[in-house]
Amino acid sequence: MSKENTQFAILGLLTIGCQTGYSIKQTMDGSLNHFWKISYGQIYPTLKNLVDSGYASVQDTSQEGKPDKKEYHITAKGKAALKEWLQDPILDVATDKNELLLKLFFSRHQDSAQTMELLDSYKEKLTIRHGTFQAISNRINENCTQDADAPYWLMTLDYGLCTTKAAIDWCEKTKIKLQSKER
């Protein structure tokens, strides 16, 4: 995962009202996690770098009975950098690591029943993921219709829904191929 792209993911989150490391992580886990993952260990150093680069500003906000909270805001320079990055062409198609595919590649070395179990388990997880994406889509459609970002959020969710559905279908077809190979 590109460190530079993570910087732009965080700049983008600053534009939608995420102003603390905690809110960035919460939004990341609830919305972007199906295509971009960031740990707390990445968030805070990246925020510091964004401030040091002039892409973000930081303000300490006092809280009653708690330590001060750091709130981050995107600067004009940060907005310009984000806009420039958004316009850059995509140079490569990402390659995902997929443990199931790796195991399937070498599955002639195990009983086909075990391979079937792997496919069933994977399909079950995909079905849960698909349901999660559908629930998020429903929430956005019900609660965020006035938000200017909502159509773009739905487009990324649609990608997740489509690719997850395709993977579920692939599991079924692969199981059929495995079964016919055994006959």
C-alpha positions as CSV (number, residue, x, y, z in Angstrom):
1,M,0.0,0.0,0.0
2,S,1.4,3.3,-1.0
3,K,2.4,5.6,1.8
4,E,1.7,8.6,-0.6
5,N,-1.8,7.4,-1.3
6,T,-2.5,7.0,2.4
7,Q,-1.7,10.7,2.8
8,F,-4.3,11.5,0.2
9,A,-6.8,9.1,1.8
10,I,-6.4,11.1,5.0
11,L,-6.6,14.4,3.2
12,G,-9.8,13.3,1.7
13,L,-11.2,12.3,5.1
14,L,-10.4,15.7,6.4
15,T,-12.7,17.1,3.7
16,I,-15.7,15.2,5.0
17,G,-15.4,16.3,8.6
18,C,-13.1,13.7,10.1
19,Q,-10.8,15.9,12.2
20,T,-9.2,13.6,14.8
21,G,-7.1,10.5,14.4
22,Y,-9.9,8.6,16.1
23,S,-12.6,9.8,13.7
24,I,-10.4,9.1,10.8
25,K,-9.9,5.5,11.9
26,Q,-13.6,5.1,12.6
27,T,-14.6,6.3,9.2
28,M,-11.9,4.3,7.6
29,D,-13.1,1.1,9.3
30,G,-16.7,1.8,8.6
31,S,-16.5,3.0,5.0
32,L,-13.2,2.6,3.2
33,N,-11.9,-0.6,4.7
34,H,-13.1,-2.8,1.8
35,F,-10.6,-1.0,-0.5
36,W,-8.2,0.9,1.7
37,K,-6.9,0.0,5.1
38,I,-5.0,2.3,7.5
39,S,-3.9,1.5,11.0
40,Y,-3.5,4.0,13.9
41,G,0.2,3.5,13.4
42,Q,-0.1,5.1,10.0
43,I,-2.7,7.8,10.8
44,Y,-0.8,9.8,13.4
45,P,2.6,10.0,11.6
46,T,0.7,10.8,8.4
47,L,-1.2,13.6,10.1
48,K,2.1,15.0,11.4
49,N,3.6,14.9,7.9
50,L,0.5,16.6,6.5
51,V,0.9,19.4,9.1
52,D,4.7,19.7,8.4
53,S,4.0,19.9,4.7
54,G,1.4,22.6,5.1
55,Y,-1.4,20.4,3.8
56,A,-3.2,20.4,7.2
57,S,-3.4,22.5,10.3
58,V,-3.7,21.2,13.8
59,Q,-5.5,22.8,16.7
60,D,-5.6,21.7,20.3
61,T,-9.1,21.7,21.7
62,S,-9.6,21.4,25.5
63,Q,-12.0,18.8,26.9
64,E,-13.4,18.8,30.3
65,G,-11.7,16.1,32.5
66,K,-9.7,14.8,29.5
67,P,-6.5,15.7,27.8
68,D,-6.6,18.2,25.0
69,K,-7.8,16.8,21.7
70,K,-5.9,17.5,18.5
71,E,-8.2,18.5,15.6
72,Y,-6.9,18.6,12.1
73,H,-8.2,20.7,9.2
74,I,-7.2,20.6,5.5
75,T,-5.6,23.8,4.3
76,A,-5.9,25.4,0.9
77,K,-2.5,23.9,0.0
78,G,-3.9,20.5,1.1
79,K,-7.0,20.9,-1.0
80,A,-4.9,21.8,-4.1
81,A,-2.6,18.7,-3.5
82,L,-5.7,16.5,-3.1
83,K,-7.2,17.9,-6.3
84,E,-4.0,17.4,-8.2
85,W,-3.7,13.8,-6.9
86,L,-7.3,13.1,-7.9
87,Q,-6.4,14.1,-11.5
88,D,-3.3,11.9,-11.8
89,P,-3.9,8.9,-14.0
90,I,-4.0,5.4,-12.5
91,L,-0.8,3.8,-13.7
92,D,-1.3,0.2,-12.4
93,V,-4.0,-2.2,-11.6
94,A,-3.6,-3.3,-8.0
95,T,-2.9,-7.0,-7.3
96,D,-4.6,-8.3,-4.2
97,K,-3.1,-11.0,-2.1
98,N,-5.6,-13.8,-1.8
99,E,-4.9,-16.7,0.5
100,L,-7.7,-18.8,-1.0
101,L,-6.3,-18.5,-4.5
102,L,-2.8,-19.3,-3.3
103,K,-4.2,-22.5,-1.6
104,L,-6.3,-23.4,-4.5
105,F,-3.3,-23.1,-6.8
106,F,-1.6,-25.9,-4.9
107,S,-4.7,-27.9,-4.0
108,R,-3.9,-31.0,-5.9
109,H,-1.8,-31.8,-2.8
110,Q,-4.9,-32.2,-0.6
111,D,-8.2,-34.0,-0.7
112,S,-10.8,-32.3,-2.8
113,A,-13.2,-32.3,0.1
114,Q,-10.9,-30.0,2.0
115,T,-10.7,-27.7,-1.0
116,M,-14.5,-27.7,-1.1
117,E,-14.6,-26.7,2.6
118,L,-12.2,-23.8,1.8
119,L,-14.4,-22.6,-1.0
120,D,-17.6,-22.9,1.2
121,S,-15.9,-21.0,4.0
122,Y,-14.7,-18.3,1.6
123,K,-18.1,-18.0,0.0
124,E,-19.7,-17.7,3.5
125,K,-17.4,-14.8,4.3
126,L,-18.1,-13.1,1.0
127,T,-21.8,-13.4,1.6
128,I,-21.4,-11.7,4.9
129,R,-19.3,-9.0,3.3
130,H,-21.9,-8.5,0.6
131,G,-24.6,-8.1,3.2
132,T,-22.5,-5.5,5.0
133,F,-21.9,-3.5,1.8
134,Q,-25.7,-3.7,1.1
135,A,-26.5,-2.5,4.6
136,I,-24.1,0.5,4.2
137,S,-25.6,1.3,0.8
138,N,-29.1,1.2,2.3
139,R,-28.0,3.6,5.2
140,I,-26.4,6.0,2.7
141,N,-29.6,6.0,0.5
142,E,-31.8,6.5,3.6
143,N,-29.7,9.1,5.6
144,C,-27.3,10.9,3.3
145,T,-29.3,11.8,0.2
146,Q,-28.4,15.5,0.6
147,D,-24.7,14.9,1.1
148,A,-22.7,15.9,-2.1
149,D,-20.3,13.0,-1.4
150,A,-23.1,10.3,-1.2
151,P,-23.2,9.4,-5.0
152,Y,-19.4,8.8,-4.9
153,W,-19.7,6.7,-1.7
154,L,-22.4,4.7,-3.4
155,M,-20.2,4.2,-6.5
156,T,-17.4,2.7,-4.4
157,L,-19.9,0.5,-2.6
158,D,-21.3,-0.7,-5.9
159,Y,-17.8,-1.8,-6.9
160,G,-17.6,-3.8,-3.6
161,L,-21.1,-5.2,-4.2
162,C,-20.3,-6.2,-7.8
163,T,-16.8,-7.7,-7.1
164,T,-18.1,-9.6,-4.1
165,K,-21.1,-11.0,-6.0
166,A,-18.7,-12.0,-8.8
167,A,-16.4,-13.8,-6.3
168,I,-19.5,-15.6,-4.8
169,D,-20.5,-16.7,-8.3
170,W,-16.9,-17.8,-9.0
171,C,-16.9,-20.0,-5.8
172,E,-20.0,-21.7,-7.1
173,K,-18.6,-22.3,-10.5
174,T,-15.3,-23.6,-9.1
175,K,-17.1,-26.0,-6.8
176,I,-19.0,-27.4,-9.9
177,K,-15.7,-27.8,-11.7
178,L,-14.1,-29.6,-8.7
179,Q,-17.1,-31.9,-8.4
180,S,-17.1,-32.8,-12.1
181,K,-13.3,-33.4,-11.9
182,E,-14.0,-36.0,-9.2
183,R,-16.5,-38.0,-11.2
